[in-house]
Amino acid sequence: MRTVQTEGWAGIEHGELLQSAADAGYDALVTVDAGFECQQNLARLPLSVLLLRARSNRLEDLEPLNPEALNQLRDAAPCTFLKVGA
């Protein structure tokens, strides 16, 4: 797993970020940005997007979501939007 920062994609807008991830061969993009689903046409790219919904984006709030997130990603079909958490 890599981050937007380690890929050098920090500051890239959602549409370009999705295209960059698809071009790099990623199967999925994981985000905490709740606006991601409404802002993008996911059907045009061969990857899934997983939204982690937690109280904050702090590791201690996101860690409990890991088991469900991994299950969702394992079964994810391309071009789908998934949600994990409250």
PDB file of N, CA, C and O in Angstrom:
ATOM      1  N   MET A   1       0.851  -1.171   0.000  1.00  0.00           N
ATOM      2  CA  MET A   1       0.000   0.000   0.000  1.00  0.00           C
ATOM      3  C   MET A   1       0.898   1.235   0.000  1.00  0.00           C
ATOM      4  O   MET A   1       1.929   1.280   0.671  1.00  0.00           O
ATOM      5  N   ARG A   2       0.484   2.212  -0.756  1.00  0.00           N
ATOM      6  CA  ARG A   2       1.221   3.466  -0.873  1.00  0.00           C
ATOM      7  C   ARG A   2       0.272   4.619  -0.576  1.00  0.00           C
ATOM      8  O   ARG A   2      -0.948   4.453  -0.599  1.00  0.00           O
ATOM      9  N   THR A   3       0.831   5.770  -0.301  1.00  0.00           N
ATOM     10  CA  THR A   3       0.010   6.947  -0.025  1.00  0.00           C
ATOM     11  C   THR A   3       0.127   7.935  -1.173  1.00  0.00           C
ATOM     12  O   THR A   3       1.021   7.835  -2.013  1.00  0.00           O
ATOM     13  N   VAL A   4      -0.784   8.879  -1.193  1.00  0.00           N
ATOM     14  CA  VAL A   4      -0.754   9.938  -2.195  1.00  0.00           C
ATOM     15  C   VAL A   4       0.583  10.677  -2.110  1.00  0.00           C
ATOM     16  O   VAL A   4       1.173  11.019  -3.135  1.00  0.00           O
ATOM     17  N   GLN A   5       1.052  10.919  -0.907  1.00  0.00           N
ATOM     18  CA  GLN A   5       2.309  11.636  -0.724  1.00  0.00           C
ATOM     19  C   GLN A   5       3.498  10.844  -1.269  1.00  0.00           C
ATOM     20  O   GLN A   5       4.356  11.412  -1.943  1.00  0.00           O
ATOM     21  N   THR A   6       3.561   9.531  -0.984  1.00  0.00           N
ATOM     22  CA  THR A   6       4.710   8.751  -1.449  1.00  0.00           C
ATOM     23  C   THR A   6       4.700   8.577  -2.963  1.00  0.00           C
ATOM     24  O   THR A   6       5.753   8.369  -3.567  1.00  0.00           O
ATOM     25  N   GLU A   7       3.539   8.660  -3.576  1.00  0.00           N
ATOM     26  CA  GLU A   7       3.450   8.579  -5.031  1.00  0.00           C
ATOM     27  C   GLU A   7       3.765   9.918  -5.701  1.00  0.00           C
ATOM     28  O   GLU A   7       3.941   9.982  -6.918  1.00  0.00           O
ATOM     29  N   GLY A   8       3.836  10.989  -4.899  1.00  0.00           N
ATOM     30  CA  GLY A   8       4.079  12.315  -5.464  1.00  0.00           C
ATOM     31  C   GLY A   8       2.825  12.958  -6.025  1.00  0.00           C
ATOM     32  O   GLY A   8       2.903  13.844  -6.875  1.00  0.00           O
ATOM     33  N   TRP A   9       1.660  12.509  -5.548  1.00  0.00           N
ATOM     34  CA  TRP A   9       0.381  12.995  -6.062  1.00  0.00           C
ATOM     35  C   TRP A   9      -0.304  13.987  -5.124  1.00  0.00           C
ATOM     36  O   TRP A   9      -1.464  14.335  -5.344  1.00  0.00           O
ATOM     37  N   ALA A  10       0.377  14.439  -4.101  1.00  0.00           N
ATOM     38  CA  ALA A  10      -0.226  15.381  -3.158  1.00  0.00           C
ATOM     39  C   ALA A  10      -0.685  16.628  -3.904  1.00  0.00           C
ATOM     40  O   ALA A  10       0.047  17.157  -4.740  1.00  0.00           O
ATOM     41  N   GLY A  11      -1.877  17.092  -3.609  1.00  0.00           N
ATOM     42  CA  GLY A  11      -2.413  18.290  -4.226  1.00  0.00           C
ATOM     43  C   GLY A  11      -3.146  18.042  -5.528  1.00  0.00           C
ATOM     44  O   GLY A  11      -3.721  18.968  -6.101  1.00  0.00           O
ATOM     45  N   ILE A  12      -3.136  16.803  -6.005  1.00  0.00           N
ATOM     46  CA  ILE A  12      -3.851  16.481  -7.248  1.00  0.00           C
ATOM     47  C   ILE A  12      -5.340  16.363  -6.947  1.00  0.00           C
ATOM     48  O   ILE A  12      -5.728  15.770  -5.940  1.00  0.00           O
ATOM     49  N   GLU A  13      -6.162  16.919  -7.805  1.00  0.00           N
ATOM     50  CA  GLU A  13      -7.614  16.869  -7.630  1.00  0.00           C
ATOM     51  C   GLU A  13      -8.138  15.448  -7.854  1.00  0.00           C
ATOM     52  O   GLU A  13      -7.456  14.618  -8.455  1.00  0.00           O
ATOM     53  N   HIS A  14      -9.341  15.177  -7.373  1.00  0.00           N
ATOM     54  CA  HIS A  14      -9.910  13.830  -7.384  1.00  0.00           C
ATOM     55  C   HIS A  14      -9.886  13.137  -8.735  1.00  0.00           C
ATOM     56  O   HIS A  14      -9.417  12.003  -8.839  1.00  0.00           O
ATOM     57  N   GLY A  15     -10.379  13.795  -9.764  1.00  0.00           N
ATOM     58  CA  GLY A  15     -10.440  13.162 -11.079  1.00  0.00           C
ATOM     59  C   GLY A  15      -9.072  12.767 -11.589  1.00  0.00           C
ATOM     60  O   GLY A  15      -8.882  11.659 -12.092  1.00  0.00           O
ATOM     61  N   GLU A  16      -8.126  13.667 -11.460  1.00  0.00           N
ATOM     62  CA  GLU A  16      -6.757  13.375 -11.893  1.00  0.00           C
ATOM     63  C   GLU A  16      -6.124  12.320 -10.992  1.00  0.00           C
ATOM     64  O   GLU A  16      -5.342  11.494 -11.462  1.00  0.00           O
ATOM     65  N   LEU A  17      -6.455  12.339  -9.706  1.00  0.00           N
ATOM     66  CA  LEU A  17      -5.939  11.344  -8.771  1.00  0.00           C
ATOM     67  C   LEU A  17      -6.425   9.953  -9.148  1.00  0.00           C
ATOM     68  O   LEU A  17      -5.638   9.007  -9.169  1.00  0.00           O
ATOM     69  N   LEU A  18      -7.703   9.822  -9.443  1.00  0.00           N
ATOM     70  CA  LEU A  18      -8.236   8.529  -9.876  1.00  0.00           C
ATOM     71  C   LEU A  18      -7.570   8.055 -11.160  1.00  0.00           C
ATOM     72  O   LEU A  18      -7.225   6.880 -11.287  1.00  0.00           O
ATOM     73  N   GLN A  19      -7.391   8.958 -12.104  1.00  0.00           N
ATOM     74  CA  GLN A  19      -6.749   8.585 -13.365  1.00  0.00           C
ATOM     75  C   GLN A  19      -5.305   8.158 -13.126  1.00  0.00           C
ATOM     76  O   GLN A  19      -4.842   7.183 -13.718  1.00  0.00           O
ATOM     77  N   SER A  20      -4.595   8.872 -12.271  1.00  0.00           N
ATOM     78  CA  SER A  20      -3.207   8.519 -11.952  1.00  0.00           C
ATOM     79  C   SER A  20      -3.134   7.141 -11.306  1.00  0.00           C
ATOM     80  O   SER A  20      -2.260   6.344 -11.646  1.00  0.00           O
ATOM     81  N   ALA A  21      -4.038   6.856 -10.385  1.00  0.00           N
ATOM     82  CA  ALA A  21      -4.057   5.547  -9.726  1.00  0.00           C
ATOM     83  C   ALA A  21      -4.355   4.439 -10.735  1.00  0.00           C
ATOM     84  O   ALA A  21      -3.726   3.381 -10.701  1.00  0.00           O
ATOM     85  N   ALA A  22      -5.303   4.678 -11.624  1.00  0.00           N
ATOM     86  CA  ALA A  22      -5.638   3.690 -12.654  1.00  0.00           C
ATOM     87  C   ALA A  22      -4.457   3.483 -13.591  1.00  0.00           C
ATOM     88  O   ALA A  22      -4.121   2.344 -13.918  1.00  0.00           O
ATOM     89  N   ASP A  23      -3.827   4.558 -14.023  1.00  0.00           N
ATOM     90  CA  ASP A  23      -2.674   4.467 -14.924  1.00  0.00           C
ATOM     91  C   ASP A  23      -1.502   3.733 -14.283  1.00  0.00           C
ATOM     92  O   ASP A  23      -0.729   3.064 -14.970  1.00  0.00           O
ATOM     93  N   ALA A  24      -1.372   3.860 -12.955  1.00  0.00           N
ATOM     94  CA  ALA A  24      -0.287   3.199 -12.226  1.00  0.00           C
ATOM     95  C   ALA A  24      -0.608   1.727 -11.934  1.00  0.00           C
ATOM     96  O   ALA A  24       0.225   1.005 -11.386  1.00  0.00           O
ATOM     97  N   GLY A  25      -1.812   1.290 -12.298  1.00  0.00           N
ATOM     98  CA  GLY A  25      -2.165  -0.112 -12.130  1.00  0.00           C
ATOM     99  C   GLY A  25      -2.788  -0.483 -10.807  1.00  0.00           C
ATOM    100  O   GLY A  25      -2.898  -1.666 -10.484  1.00  0.00           O
ATOM    101  N   TYR A  26      -3.196   0.506 -10.035  1.00  0.00           N
ATOM    102  CA  TYR A  26      -3.846   0.208  -8.759  1.00  0.00           C
ATOM    103  C   TYR A  26      -5.243  -0.358  -8.991  1.00  0.00           C
ATOM    104  O   TYR A  26      -5.924   0.005  -9.950  1.00  0.00           O
ATOM    105  N   ASP A  27      -5.655  -1.252  -8.096  1.00  0.00           N
ATOM    106  CA  ASP A  27      -6.997  -1.830  -8.149  1.00  0.00           C
ATOM    107  C   ASP A  27      -7.994  -1.006  -7.357  1.00  0.00           C
ATOM    108  O   ASP A  27      -9.192  -1.031  -7.638  1.00  0.00           O
ATOM    109  N   ALA A  28      -7.496  -0.271  -6.360  1.00  0.00           N
ATOM    110  CA  ALA A  28      -8.396   0.468  -5.467  1.00  0.00           C
ATOM    111  C   ALA A  28      -7.712   1.718  -4.930  1.00  0.00           C
ATOM    112  O   ALA A  28      -6.487   1.815  -4.859  1.00  0.00           O
ATOM    113  N   LEU A  29      -8.560   2.664  -4.559  1.00  0.00           N
ATOM    114  CA  LEU A  29      -8.122   3.885  -3.894  1.00  0.00           C
ATOM    115  C   LEU A  29      -8.907   3.962  -2.591  1.00  0.00           C
ATOM    116  O   LEU A  29     -10.133   3.852  -2.592  1.00  0.00           O
ATOM    117  N   VAL A  30      -8.204   4.151  -1.488  1.00  0.00           N
ATOM    118  CA  VAL A  30      -8.836   4.260  -0.171  1.00  0.00           C
ATOM    119  C   VAL A  30      -8.761   5.724   0.251  1.00  0.00           C
ATOM    120  O   VAL A  30      -7.705   6.350   0.166  1.00  0.00           O
ATOM    121  N   THR A  31      -9.896   6.266   0.709  1.00  0.00           N
ATOM    122  CA  THR A  31      -9.960   7.675   1.081  1.00  0.00           C
ATOM    123  C   THR A  31     -10.801   7.870   2.334  1.00  0.00           C
ATOM    124  O   THR A  31     -11.591   7.004   2.711  1.00  0.00           O
ATOM    125  N   VAL A  32     -10.620   9.016   2.970  1.00  0.00           N
ATOM    126  CA  VAL A  32     -11.483   9.437   4.079  1.00  0.00           C
ATOM    127  C   VAL A  32     -12.309  10.645   3.652  1.00  0.00           C
ATOM    128  O   VAL A  32     -13.040  11.211   4.465  1.00  0.00           O
ATOM    129  N   ASP A  33     -12.203  11.042   2.400  1.00  0.00           N
ATOM    130  CA  ASP A  33     -12.915  12.197   1.856  1.00  0.00           C
ATOM    131  C   ASP A  33     -14.344  11.815   1.492  1.00  0.00           C
ATOM    132  O   ASP A  33     -14.577  11.154   0.479  1.00  0.00           O
ATOM    133  N   ALA A  34     -15.294  12.229   2.314  1.00  0.00           N
ATOM    134  CA  ALA A  34     -16.702  11.861   2.111  1.00  0.00           C
ATOM    135  C   ALA A  34     -17.283  12.449   0.830  1.00  0.00           C
ATOM    136  O   ALA A  34     -18.288  11.940   0.332  1.00  0.00           O
ATOM    137  N   GLY A  35     -16.699  13.476   0.295  1.00  0.00           N
ATOM    138  CA  GLY A  35     -17.200  14.078  -0.934  1.00  0.00           C
ATOM    139  C   GLY A  35     -16.753  13.356  -2.190  1.00  0.00           C
ATOM    140  O   GLY A  35     -17.191  13.700  -3.288  1.00  0.00           O
ATOM    141  N   PHE A  36     -15.911  12.386  -2.053  1.00  0.00           N
ATOM    142  CA  PHE A  36     -15.340  11.699  -3.205  1.00  0.00           C
ATOM    143  C   PHE A  36     -16.396  11.051  -4.096  1.00  0.00           C
ATOM    144  O   PHE A  36     -16.321  11.161  -5.320  1.00  0.00           O
ATOM    145  N   GLU A  37     -17.363  10.389  -3.507  1.00  0.00           N
ATOM    146  CA  GLU A  37     -18.382   9.665  -4.277  1.00  0.00           C
ATOM    147  C   GLU A  37     -19.190  10.609  -5.160  1.00  0.00           C
ATOM    148  O   GLU A  37     -19.424  10.314  -6.332  1.00  0.00           O
ATOM    149  N   CYS A  38     -19.610  11.722  -4.615  1.00  0.00           N
ATOM    150  CA  CYS A  38     -20.472  12.652  -5.342  1.00  0.00           C
ATOM    151  C   CYS A  38     -19.726  13.415  -6.423  1.00  0.00           C
ATOM    152  O   CYS A  38     -20.339  13.905  -7.371  1.00  0.00           O
ATOM    153  N   GLN A  39     -18.420  13.521  -6.290  1.00  0.00           N
ATOM    154  CA  GLN A  39     -17.645  14.369  -7.181  1.00  0.00           C
ATOM    155  C   GLN A  39     -17.077  13.649  -8.397  1.00  0.00           C
ATOM    156  O   GLN A  39     -16.544  14.297  -9.298  1.00  0.00           O
ATOM    157  N   GLN A  40     -17.178  12.320  -8.443  1.00  0.00           N
ATOM    158  CA  GLN A  40     -16.500  11.591  -9.500  1.00  0.00           C
ATOM    159  C   GLN A  40     -17.408  10.596 -10.203  1.00  0.00           C
ATOM    160  O   GLN A  40     -18.356  10.074  -9.616  1.00  0.00           O
ATOM    161  N   ASN A  41     -17.104  10.343 -11.466  1.00  0.00           N
ATOM    162  CA  ASN A  41     -17.772   9.305 -12.235  1.00  0.00           C
ATOM    163  C   ASN A  41     -16.874   8.076 -12.189  1.00  0.00           C
ATOM    164  O   ASN A  41     -15.965   7.935 -13.006  1.00  0.00           O
ATOM    165  N   LEU A  42     -17.127   7.194 -11.239  1.00  0.00           N
ATOM    166  CA  LEU A  42     -16.265   6.039 -11.029  1.00  0.00           C
ATOM    167  C   LEU A  42     -16.393   4.992 -12.131  1.00  0.00           C
ATOM    168  O   LEU A  42     -15.512   4.146 -12.284  1.00  0.00           O
ATOM    169  N   ALA A  43     -17.462   5.038 -12.886  1.00  0.00           N
ATOM    170  CA  ALA A  43     -17.696   4.026 -13.911  1.00  0.00           C
ATOM    171  C   ALA A  43     -16.693   4.101 -15.057  1.00  0.00           C
ATOM    172  O   ALA A  43     -16.592   3.161 -15.844  1.00  0.00           O
ATOM    173  N   ARG A  44     -15.960   5.184 -15.163  1.00  0.00           N
ATOM    174  CA  ARG A  44     -15.057   5.338 -16.301  1.00  0.00           C
ATOM    175  C   ARG A  44     -13.660   4.778 -16.067  1.00  0.00           C
ATOM    176  O   ARG A  44     -12.860   4.725 -17.001  1.00  0.00           O
ATOM    177  N   LEU A  45     -13.347   4.362 -14.844  1.00  0.00           N
ATOM    178  CA  LEU A  45     -12.010   3.861 -14.545  1.00  0.00           C
ATOM    179  C   LEU A  45     -12.065   2.458 -13.942  1.00  0.00           C
ATOM    180  O   LEU A  45     -13.024   2.121 -13.248  1.00  0.00           O
ATOM    181  N   PRO A  46     -11.048   1.639 -14.202  1.00  0.00           N
ATOM    182  CA  PRO A  46     -11.070   0.243 -13.759  1.00  0.00           C
ATOM    183  C   PRO A  46     -10.575   0.032 -12.333  1.00  0.00           C
ATOM    184  O   PRO A  46      -9.774  -0.869 -12.085  1.00  0.00           O
ATOM    185  N   LEU A  47     -11.033   0.836 -11.412  1.00  0.00           N
ATOM    186  CA  LEU A  47     -10.652   0.625 -10.017  1.00  0.00           C
ATOM    187  C   LEU A  47     -11.833   0.920  -9.110  1.00  0.00           C
ATOM    188  O   LEU A  47     -12.803   1.563  -9.509  1.00  0.00           O
ATOM    189  N   SER A  48     -11.727   0.440  -7.893  1.00  0.00           N
ATOM    190  CA  SER A  48     -12.774   0.715  -6.915  1.00  0.00           C
ATOM    191  C   SER A  48     -12.266   1.778  -5.945  1.00  0.00           C
ATOM    192  O   SER A  48     -11.063   2.000  -5.812  1.00  0.00           O
ATOM    193  N   VAL A  49     -13.210   2.427  -5.274  1.00  0.00           N
ATOM    194  CA  VAL A  49     -12.874   3.435  -4.270  1.00  0.00           C
ATOM    195  C   VAL A  49     -13.526   3.005  -2.964  1.00  0.00           C
ATOM    196  O   VAL A  49     -14.712   2.679  -2.928  1.00  0.00           O
ATOM    197  N   LEU A  50     -12.749   3.008  -1.903  1.00  0.00           N
ATOM    198  CA  LEU A  50     -13.246   2.642  -0.579  1.00  0.00           C
ATOM    199  C   LEU A  50     -13.179   3.867   0.320  1.00  0.00           C
ATOM    200  O   LEU A  50     -12.109   4.438   0.533  1.00  0.00           O
ATOM    201  N   LEU A  51     -14.331   4.263   0.843  1.00  0.00           N
ATOM    202  CA  LEU A  51     -14.422   5.382   1.779  1.00  0.00           C
ATOM    203  C   LEU A  51     -14.388   4.834   3.199  1.00  0.00           C
ATOM    204  O   LEU A  51     -15.222   4.009   3.572  1.00  0.00           O
ATOM    205  N   LEU A  52     -13.430   5.292   3.983  1.00  0.00           N
ATOM    206  CA  LEU A  52     -13.366   4.950   5.399  1.00  0.00           C
ATOM    207  C   LEU A  52     -14.079   6.051   6.174  1.00  0.00           C
ATOM    208  O   LEU A  52     -13.661   7.209   6.159  1.00  0.00           O
ATOM    209  N   ARG A  53     -15.152   5.674   6.846  1.00  0.00           N
ATOM    210  CA  ARG A  53     -15.922   6.651   7.632  1.00  0.00           C
ATOM    211  C   ARG A  53     -15.619   6.442   9.108  1.00  0.00           C
ATOM    212  O   ARG A  53     -15.968   5.415   9.691  1.00  0.00           O
ATOM    213  N   ALA A  54     -14.971   7.421   9.694  1.00  0.00           N
ATOM    214  CA  ALA A  54     -14.583   7.355  11.099  1.00  0.00           C
ATOM    215  C   ALA A  54     -14.733   8.746  11.706  1.00  0.00           C
ATOM    216  O   ALA A  54     -14.980   9.725  11.002  1.00  0.00           O
ATOM    217  N   ARG A  55     -14.580   8.810  13.005  1.00  0.00           N
ATOM    218  CA  ARG A  55     -14.703  10.088  13.716  1.00  0.00           C
ATOM    219  C   ARG A  55     -13.680  11.100  13.215  1.00  0.00           C
ATOM    220  O   ARG A  55     -13.967  12.295  13.144  1.00  0.00           O
ATOM    221  N   SER A  56     -12.482  10.618  12.864  1.00  0.00           N
ATOM    222  CA  SER A  56     -11.436  11.488  12.329  1.00  0.00           C
ATOM    223  C   SER A  56     -10.548  10.651  11.414  1.00  0.00           C
ATOM    224  O   SER A  56     -10.777   9.453  11.247  1.00  0.00           O
ATOM    225  N   ASN A  57      -9.547  11.273  10.829  1.00  0.00           N
ATOM    226  CA  ASN A  57      -8.617  10.523  10.002  1.00  0.00           C
ATOM    227  C   ASN A  57      -7.366  10.117  10.782  1.00  0.00           C
ATOM    228  O   ASN A  57      -6.343   9.768  10.194  1.00  0.00           O
ATOM    229  N   ARG A  58      -7.460  10.168  12.090  1.00  0.00           N
ATOM    230  CA  ARG A  58      -6.360   9.733  12.954  1.00  0.00           C
ATOM    231  C   ARG A  58      -6.297   8.221  12.969  1.00  0.00           C
ATOM    232  O   ARG A  58      -7.324   7.545  12.917  1.00  0.00           O
ATOM    233  N   LEU A  59      -5.090   7.696  13.039  1.00  0.00           N
ATOM    234  CA  LEU A  59      -4.872   6.264  12.971  1.00  0.00           C
ATOM    235  C   LEU A  59      -5.703   5.485  13.989  1.00  0.00           C
ATOM    236  O   LEU A  59      -6.240   4.425  13.668  1.00  0.00           O
ATOM    237  N   GLU A  60      -5.811   5.996  15.196  1.00  0.00           N
ATOM    238  CA  GLU A  60      -6.566   5.256  16.223  1.00  0.00           C
ATOM    239  C   GLU A  60      -8.065   5.164  15.899  1.00  0.00           C
ATOM    240  O   GLU A  60      -8.744   4.253  16.373  1.00  0.00           O
ATOM    241  N   ASP A  61      -8.578   6.094  15.099  1.00  0.00           N
ATOM    242  CA  ASP A  61      -9.980   6.017  14.674  1.00  0.00           C
ATOM    243  C   ASP A  61     -10.157   5.138  13.435  1.00  0.00           C
ATOM    244  O   ASP A  61     -11.221   4.553  13.233  1.00  0.00           O
ATOM    245  N   LEU A  62      -9.122   5.046  12.616  1.00  0.00           N
ATOM    246  CA  LEU A  62      -9.204   4.265  11.382  1.00  0.00           C
ATOM    247  C   LEU A  62      -8.849   2.789  11.573  1.00  0.00           C
ATOM    248  O   LEU A  62      -9.394   1.931  10.878  1.00  0.00           O
ATOM    249  N   GLU A  63      -7.960   2.491  12.487  1.00  0.00           N
ATOM    250  CA  GLU A  63      -7.507   1.112  12.689  1.00  0.00           C
ATOM    251  C   GLU A  63      -8.623   0.102  12.915  1.00  0.00           C
ATOM    252  O   GLU A  63      -8.546  -0.996  12.365  1.00  0.00           O
ATOM    253  N   PRO A  64      -9.647   0.411  13.689  1.00  0.00           N
ATOM    254  CA  PRO A  64     -10.723  -0.567  13.890  1.00  0.00           C
ATOM    255  C   PRO A  64     -11.466  -0.928  12.595  1.00  0.00           C
ATOM    256  O   PRO A  64     -12.157  -1.946  12.546  1.00  0.00           O
ATOM    257  N   LEU A  65     -11.331  -0.113  11.563  1.00  0.00           N
ATOM    258  CA  LEU A  65     -12.010  -0.379  10.291  1.00  0.00           C
ATOM    259  C   LEU A  65     -11.240  -1.364   9.411  1.00  0.00           C
ATOM    260  O   LEU A  65     -11.781  -1.844   8.414  1.00  0.00           O
ATOM    261  N   ASN A  66      -9.998  -1.671   9.757  1.00  0.00           N
ATOM    262  CA  ASN A  66      -9.151  -2.501   8.907  1.00  0.00           C
ATOM    263  C   ASN A  66      -9.756  -3.844   8.514  1.00  0.00           C
ATOM    264  O   ASN A  66      -9.753  -4.166   7.326  1.00  0.00           O
ATOM    265  N   PRO A  67     -10.274  -4.644   9.439  1.00  0.00           N
ATOM    266  CA  PRO A  67     -10.804  -5.950   9.025  1.00  0.00           C
ATOM    267  C   PRO A  67     -11.925  -5.837   7.987  1.00  0.00           C
ATOM    268  O   PRO A  67     -11.913  -6.550   6.983  1.00  0.00           O
ATOM    269  N   GLU A  68     -12.873  -4.964   8.219  1.00  0.00           N
ATOM    270  CA  GLU A  68     -13.967  -4.802   7.259  1.00  0.00           C
ATOM    271  C   GLU A  68     -13.461  -4.207   5.948  1.00  0.00           C
ATOM    272  O   GLU A  68     -13.917  -4.601   4.875  1.00  0.00           O
ATOM    273  N   ALA A  69     -12.529  -3.268   6.023  1.00  0.00           N
ATOM    274  CA  ALA A  69     -11.971  -2.658   4.812  1.00  0.00           C
ATOM    275  C   ALA A  69     -11.276  -3.715   3.957  1.00  0.00           C
ATOM    276  O   ALA A  69     -11.457  -3.746   2.740  1.00  0.00           O
ATOM    277  N   LEU A  70     -10.494  -4.568   4.578  1.00  0.00           N
ATOM    278  CA  LEU A  70      -9.813  -5.624   3.829  1.00  0.00           C
ATOM    279  C   LEU A  70     -10.802  -6.591   3.192  1.00  0.00           C
ATOM    280  O   LEU A  70     -10.602  -7.024   2.058  1.00  0.00           O
ATOM    281  N   ASN A  71     -11.863  -6.932   3.910  1.00  0.00           N
ATOM    282  CA  ASN A  71     -12.895  -7.804   3.335  1.00  0.00           C
ATOM    283  C   ASN A  71     -13.563  -7.145   2.130  1.00  0.00           C
ATOM    284  O   ASN A  71     -13.780  -7.791   1.105  1.00  0.00           O
ATOM    285  N   GLN A  72     -13.884  -5.867   2.255  1.00  0.00           N
ATOM    286  CA  GLN A  72     -14.519  -5.144   1.160  1.00  0.00           C
ATOM    287  C   GLN A  72     -13.603  -5.092  -0.062  1.00  0.00           C
ATOM    288  O   GLN A  72     -14.049  -5.311  -1.188  1.00  0.00           O
ATOM    289  N   LEU A  73     -12.323  -4.802   0.164  1.00  0.00           N
ATOM    290  CA  LEU A  73     -11.381  -4.686  -0.943  1.00  0.00           C
ATOM    291  C   LEU A  73     -11.123  -6.030  -1.617  1.00  0.00           C
ATOM    292  O   LEU A  73     -10.933  -6.091  -2.831  1.00  0.00           O
ATOM    293  N   ARG A  74     -11.115  -7.088  -0.846  1.00  0.00           N
ATOM    294  CA  ARG A  74     -10.871  -8.418  -1.400  1.00  0.00           C
ATOM    295  C   ARG A  74     -11.957  -8.790  -2.416  1.00  0.00           C
ATOM    296  O   ARG A  74     -11.668  -9.421  -3.433  1.00  0.00           O
ATOM    297  N   ASP A  75     -13.191  -8.403  -2.143  1.00  0.00           N
ATOM    298  CA  ASP A  75     -14.322  -8.761  -2.996  1.00  0.00           C
ATOM    299  C   ASP A  75     -14.758  -7.639  -3.936  1.00  0.00           C
ATOM    300  O   ASP A  75     -15.758  -7.781  -4.640  1.00  0.00           O
ATOM    301  N   ALA A  76     -14.035  -6.545  -3.957  1.00  0.00           N
ATOM    302  CA  ALA A  76     -14.464  -5.361  -4.728  1.00  0.00           C
ATOM    303  C   ALA A  76     -14.346  -5.600  -6.228  1.00  0.00           C
ATOM    304  O   ALA A  76     -13.355  -6.134  -6.726  1.00  0.00           O
ATOM    305  N   ALA A  77     -15.382  -5.187  -6.914  1.00  0.00           N
ATOM    306  CA  ALA A  77     -15.364  -5.202  -8.379  1.00  0.00           C
ATOM    307  C   ALA A  77     -14.863  -3.846  -8.862  1.00  0.00           C
ATOM    308  O   ALA A  77     -15.027  -2.841  -8.171  1.00  0.00           O
ATOM    309  N   PRO A  78     -14.255  -3.814 -10.041  1.00  0.00           N
ATOM    310  CA  PRO A  78     -13.838  -2.521 -10.586  1.00  0.00           C
ATOM    311  C   PRO A  78     -15.039  -1.582 -10.728  1.00  0.00           C
ATOM    312  O   PRO A  78     -16.178  -2.026 -10.871  1.00  0.00           O
ATOM    313  N   CYS A  79     -14.769  -0.310 -10.686  1.00  0.00           N
ATOM    314  CA  CYS A  79     -15.782   0.738 -10.907  1.00  0.00           C
ATOM    315  C   CYS A  79     -16.837   0.795  -9.809  1.00  0.00           C
ATOM    316  O   CYS A  79     -17.965   1.219 -10.064  1.00  0.00           O
ATOM    317  N   THR A  80     -16.497   0.382  -8.609  1.00  0.00           N
ATOM    318  CA  THR A  80     -17.467   0.416  -7.515  1.00  0.00           C
ATOM    319  C   THR A  80     -17.004   1.381  -6.420  1.00  0.00           C
ATOM    320  O   THR A  80     -15.815   1.658  -6.260  1.00  0.00           O
ATOM    321  N   PHE A  81     -17.986   1.876  -5.680  1.00  0.00           N
ATOM    322  CA  PHE A  81     -17.719   2.745  -4.538  1.00  0.00           C
ATOM    323  C   PHE A  81     -18.165   1.993  -3.305  1.00  0.00           C
ATOM    324  O   PHE A  81     -19.317   1.565  -3.221  1.00  0.00           O
ATOM    325  N   LEU A  82     -17.277   1.827  -2.354  1.00  0.00           N
ATOM    326  CA  LEU A  82     -17.554   1.071  -1.132  1.00  0.00           C
ATOM    327  C   LEU A  82     -17.403   1.989   0.078  1.00  0.00           C
ATOM    328  O   LEU A  82     -16.668   2.976   0.040  1.00  0.00           O
ATOM    329  N   LYS A  83     -18.109   1.646   1.144  1.00  0.00           N
ATOM    330  CA  LYS A  83     -18.026   2.426   2.381  1.00  0.00           C
ATOM    331  C   LYS A  83     -17.823   1.468   3.546  1.00  0.00           C
ATOM    332  O   LYS A  83     -18.413   0.389   3.596  1.00  0.00           O
ATOM    333  N   VAL A  84     -16.982   1.882   4.472  1.00  0.00           N
ATOM    334  CA  VAL A  84     -16.744   1.119   5.688  1.00  0.00           C
ATOM    335  C   VAL A  84     -16.783   2.088   6.857  1.00  0.00           C
ATOM    336  O   VAL A  84     -16.177   3.159   6.804  1.00  0.00           O
ATOM    337  N   GLY A  85     -17.487   1.716   7.903  1.00  0.00           N
ATOM    338  CA  GLY A  85     -17.545   2.538   9.101  1.00  0.00           C
ATOM    339  C   GLY A  85     -18.892   3.217   9.260  1.00  0.00           C
ATOM    340  O   GLY A  85     -19.796   3.064   8.437  1.00  0.00           O
ATOM    341  N   ALA A  86     -18.997   3.976  10.351  1.00  0.00           N
ATOM    342  CA  ALA A  86     -20.253   4.617  10.713  1.00  0.00           C
ATOM    343  C   ALA A  86     -20.565   5.822   9.862  1.00  0.00           C
ATOM    344  O   ALA A  86     -21.597   6.465  10.056  1.00  0.00           O
TER     345      ALA A  86
END
